[in-house]
């Protein structure tokens, strides 16, 4: 199974690109599924709830403990990265993505799994200012490297003015940067790029 994951700053068009790719692959006869719901379509999506119990595996537990110890006092310097509970939820989602990407039954059922909010998006968005980005990327990549899946990570980029406009236009208020003042949002977008 191929895993295609788009990542980039909010407002860059990940959801739209996910939908375009899934439609094109389906037209070519590929069995595709989206990792999560797409706000622009009702294309089939994965039921992620069944992967929650897999988070209790011993190696996942060790990762969770390590993360908790390192993050219990971290509050972010320039960008607010949420409470400890919110950061722990991000880690659990990352571990869930690892379980999904390594699911052999899923590989037999689908040709392509497509995501616009997966492992790389979570890592790059969360660890942006901590200086731990590369360490966590290597850690999670080592967990998903196997012979059954081909992993494709595609970074999407647009001019900062356009992404900033898209964030303000969507008015979802679903992430902390949706609440940033213009100057802080521009600084975040520049750092991410």
Secondary structure as GFF3:
##gff-version 3
##sequence-region A 1 193
A	DSSP	beta_strand	2	7	.	.	.	ID=ss1
A	DSSP	alpha_helix	14	27	.	.	.	ID=ss2
A	DSSP	beta_strand	32	34	.	.	.	ID=ss3
A	DSSP	three_ten_helix	48	51	.	.	.	ID=ss4
A	DSSP	three_ten_helix	53	56	.	.	.	ID=ss5
A	DSSP	alpha_helix	58	71	.	.	.	ID=ss6
A	DSSP	alpha_helix	84	101	.	.	.	ID=ss7
A	DSSP	alpha_helix	104	109	.	.	.	ID=ss8
A	DSSP	beta_strand	112	115	.	.	.	ID=ss9
A	DSSP	alpha_helix	119	126	.	.	.	ID=ss10
A	DSSP	alpha_helix	133	144	.	.	.	ID=ss11
A	DSSP	beta_strand	150	155	.	.	.	ID=ss12
A	DSSP	alpha_helix	160	170	.	.	.	ID=ss13
A	DSSP	three_ten_helix	176	179	.	.	.	ID=ss14
A	DSSP	alpha_helix	182	192	.	.	.	ID=ss15
###
